[in-house]
């Protein structure tokens, strides 16, 4: 098996991809803005996908690439995909499942990859369990004030996303596949808060926040009006049309996906 390049190698998902590949004895190269944060013993290359000239040296002798796009727009993705196609044979792209839409920039990058000549597999996770870390300060205060408490999602553990990526990168039969991956539990946001409170040993209640108020807060935090409106629209959609759990993790890995409670147990100190 040839060398695998992992982009976003120090992030929530990429760091687990690197660790799992290294633990399996696979030849892996980590591409990161801060290579000093890469797991010890793993080859690391400093670079940034927004500066494609830094990618070329990292692609030397690489057979497969795990691609995690760092932005909220396509930016220079065409140049990045072209560079990968000039060196590697296949790419596993961490995309996203976008309900009721064209997929936004995720769909656009999928299109670039489809037209590149590369062998490809798309991982399309639903909600990330790690996104609930945004409630950590409120959890410590005992009240989470947020919109759409009845929005239901099957949040996925980042370790499962990484495990699926590693399986796809190291086994045959996945070219041309788009895998929708989720966790096993369909929980409303209010129920997610309850589970967090149970695990950390603190009573935490949900308080419904008007969407207009949340929009102002998110605009101040994120700055991207289109992205904020898209996020609010998506959360609202999960009230009437819950995100359904898939069995993709079980089918690919031969074991159940990790539960949301397991994720909270793994991250309990982040909420304390």
N, C-alpha and C positions, 0 to 999 in steps of 0.2 A: 504494500500500500504506500502511495506517495505521500509527500508532506502535505499537511493541512494548515492553511492560514486562517486564524480566527480574528476577525475584526471586533472592535468593542470588547477587547479581551479582559478588561478590568471591571466591566459593568455587571449588573445583576445576573444576566444570563450568560454573557461571554466568559465571565470568570469561572462559572461552573462547567462550561464547555471545555475550556482549557484544562481544568483540573481533572475532568473525567477522561479526556483523551490522554493526558499525561499519565494518569493512574493505570490506563490500559496499555501503556507502552507505545502509544502511537506517536509518530514524528509530528510534532505540532509547533507552529510558530505563532507567537502572539503579537498582534498589531495594536498599539495603544499610544495615546497621547502621553501617558505617564508610565513608561515601561518599567520603572522601578517598583511599580505596584503589582507587576505580574508575578504569579506563583514562582518561588525559587526553583531553579533547575530547568525552567522552560526558556527556550530561545525567545527573546523579545526584540521587537523592532519598533522604534519610535516613529509615529506617523499620525496623520489625520486625514480622513476621507474627504474633508473639504479642501485639502491641498493634495490633489491627485499625484503630483510629482513625488510625494513621499511614499506612495503605494508601490510604484514600480520596483524599487529594490526589494521590498518585502515579498513580491510575487516570484522571485527567482526560485526555480525548482519546485514550485507548488503545483499540486495536482488538483486539490479541491479547496474551496473557500467557504467559510461560514460568514455570511454578510449580514451585518446589522447596521442599517442606515441611521446616522446620528441626528438628522434634522426632521422638521415638520413639512418640508417641501422637497421637491426632487433636486433642486440646486444643480450641482454638477454630476448628478448620478449617471448620466449618459457616458461621461468621460471615465468614471470609475468602472462601470460595467464593461466598457470597451477595453480598458486596461486588464481587467480580470480575464476577459475572453482571449486576450493576446498571449496569456501564459497558462492558465488553468484549463482543465477539461470540464469541471462541473462546479456549481455553486448551490449552496443551501441558503436560501434567503429568509430571514425572520421578518415576515410580513405581518398582516393582521386581518382578523375577520371584521369587516365593517358592515353592520346591518343596514339593509335598505339603501345601499349606495354603491358607487362605482369603485370604492376602495381608496379614494383620494390619492395622496402621493404614494401610498403602498401599491395601489393598482397600477399607477404609472410606472413605478420601478419594476413591477412584475412584467409589464409590457416590454420594457427595455431588455430584460433578461430573456424573455421568450424569443425576441428577435436577434439575440446576440450570437446564436450558434452554440452556446454552452449547454451542457446537460444541466438540468435544474430540478430542484424540489423547493416548494414553498411551504413554510410552516406558518399557519394562520391561527395564532392563539386568540382566544377571547380575552376577557378581562384578566389582568395580572393581579394576583393577590398582593403583590408588593405595593400596588397603588394605594392600598389602605393605610400605608405608613403616613400618608398625608393627614390622617386623623390623629396621629400620635399625641400632639399637644392637647387636643380636645379630650382624648381618652384620659389623659392624666388629670384633667379637670372634672371628669365624670359625666360630661355631656358632649355628644357629637351633634353639631348643628350643621345640617347639610340638606340639599334638596333631594327629592325622589326617594324617600325611605323605602318604598315598596318596589323599587327597581330590583329585579332579580337577575343574578349572574352566577355562572359556574366558574369561579375564579381559579386560576391555575398557578401552581407553585413554580417558581423559576427553575428549580431543580428538574422538574419534569420537562419543561421546555428544552433545557440543556440535554437531558437524557435522550429525548426524541431526536434532537439535532445530532448527537453523537451516533446514535443508531443509524440514522440516515447517511451520515458521512462515512460510516465504516461498513456498510452492507449494500448489497446490490438490490435492484428492483424498485428503486424509488424515482427514477428519472421521469419527469413529466407529471409528478404527483403534487397535489395541493392538499395538505393535511390540516383540517380544522381540529385544534386541540384545546381542551378545557380541563378544568378540575372536575371532580365527581359530584360536588354539592351545588344544588341550585338554591342559593340563599339571597334573600332581599338584603339591601344595605343595612336596614335596621337589625336584621338577624346577624349579619356579619359583626356589627358592633356588639351585640349581645355575646357572641362567641369570644370576641377579643376580651371583653370584661371577665367572662368566666375563666379564661386561661390565665389572665394576669392577676386575678383575684381582686377585682375592683368592680363595684356596681357602676355601670355606664349606661346611660339612657340616650335614646335618639330624640332629637328635636327637629321637626321639619322646618327647613329654611325656604323662604320664597325664592324661586329661581332667579328673579330679577336681582335680589340681594347677592345671591351666589355669583351671578354674572359679574357684578362689580368687583367682587373680591378676586375672582379668577382673572379678570382683565388686569388687575393690579399685579397679580403674581406671574402671569404667563405673557401678557402683552400682545398676544396674537388674537385679534377679535374673531377671525374666522374659525380658528381652532377652538376657542372657548365656546362659540355658538354650536359648533359641531359636537363637542363633548356633551353639552347640556342636552342637545337634541337626542344624542345616543342614549344618555341615562334615562331620559323621559320615555324613550321607546321601549326600554326594558320593564316598564311598569305594565303595559298592556301586552307586550310580547317578550316574555322572559328569555334570557339566553339559556338555551338548552345544553345540558351536558352531553358531550360526545364520548364514545368509547375508544377513541383513537389511541390514547396512551396505552390502554390495556391491549389493544390489537397489536400495536407495534412492539411494546416492551414485555408483554406477557405478564403484567402485574397491574393492579389498579392504580389510577392516578392518586397522588397524595391529596389528602383532604385539606380543606381550609383550616380546620382546627390544627392539623399537623403543621401547616405553614405558620400559624400564630405561635405555636409552641416553639418553633425554630427561631422566631423573631420576638419572643416575649419581652426580652430586655429593651427592645426598641420602643416599647409602649410604657415602660415603667419609669 
